[in-house]
Amino acid sequence: MTITGGVVAQEETVGPLLVSLEGEATLHFAGGRQYLDIIWDAVDGVAEQAEQAETADDRAVHWHQHIEYLPEDEYRSPNSVPLIIVADWPDGPMRAKH
């Protein structure tokens, strides 16, 4: 499922990172501060990779990172939904919104 134009909610709790969907357009993150940082480090990393793209060919690459539970993972909850963070280039010039 792709969420575009939705809402991201973050809740600091105790325990590993839990990624979940609330309704059809709310992506929810919960967990201890060190586990929530997994998400924000991934967002920063993908954005940095995309910003460093130097050519149109580089921009054709959809830079991304997977955030998902793997067996014996102590950082992510087994109840999490898989998440892929993607940096995508617009087809044309972006306009500033006021």
C-alpha positions in Angstrom: 0.0 0.0 0.0 1.3 3.4 -0.9 0.4 6.3 1.3 0.6 9.7 -0.4 -0.8 12.8 1.3 -1.4 11.0 4.6 -0.3 11.7 8.1 2.6 10.5 10.1 2.2 10.1 13.9 5.0 9.3 16.4 4.5 8.1 19.9 7.4 7.6 22.3 6.8 4.4 24.4 8.9 1.7 25.9 10.2 -1.1 23.7 11.2 -1.8 20.1 10.0 0.1 17.0 6.4 -0.6 16.0 5.3 0.5 12.6 1.6 0.4 11.9 -1.2 1.8 9.9 -4.1 3.5 11.5 -7.0 3.7 9.0 -6.0 4.2 5.4 -3.8 7.3 5.6 -2.0 7.4 9.0 1.4 5.9 9.4 2.1 5.4 13.1 5.5 4.9 14.7 5.9 3.9 18.4 8.8 2.8 20.5 11.7 4.0 22.6 13.6 7.1 21.5 16.6 5.0 20.3 14.2 2.8 18.2 12.3 5.8 16.7 15.6 7.1 15.5 15.8 4.1 13.1 13.0 5.8 11.1 14.5 9.3 11.1 18.0 8.1 10.3 16.6 6.2 7.4 14.7 9.2 6.1 17.9 11.4 6.4 20.0 8.7 4.6 17.6 8.3 1.7 17.3 12.1 1.3 21.0 12.5 1.4 21.5 9.8 -1.3 18.9 11.5 -3.5 20.4 15.0 -3.0 23.8 13.7 -4.1 22.4 12.5 -7.4 24.3 14.4 -10.0 22.7 13.4 -13.3 19.3 12.7 -14.8 20.3 9.0 -14.8 21.1 9.1 -11.1 17.7 10.6 -10.5 16.1 7.7 -12.3 17.2 5.5 -9.4 14.6 5.3 -6.7 16.7 5.6 -3.6 15.1 3.6 -0.8 15.5 1.8 2.5 13.5 -1.1 4.0 12.4 -1.0 7.7 11.1 -4.4 8.6 11.3 -7.0 11.3 13.6 -9.9 10.8 13.7 -13.0 13.0 15.6 -12.4 16.3 15.5 -8.6 15.6 15.6 -6.8 19.0 15.2 -3.3 17.5 11.9 -3.7 15.6 8.7 -5.3 16.8 7.5 -8.5 15.1 4.0 -6.8 15.0 5.4 -4.1 12.7 4.2 -3.7 9.1 7.1 -3.5 6.6 8.0 0.0 5.6 9.9 1.2 2.5 11.1 4.8 2.6 11.5 6.1 -1.0 13.0 9.3 -2.4 11.4 10.0 -5.7 12.0 12.9 -8.1 9.1 14.8 -9.5 8.4 14.6 -13.3 8.7 18.4 -13.6 9.8 21.4 -11.7 8.3 21.7 -8.2 6.4 24.8 -7.3 6.6 26.4 -3.9 3.3 26.2 -2.0 2.3 29.0 0.3 
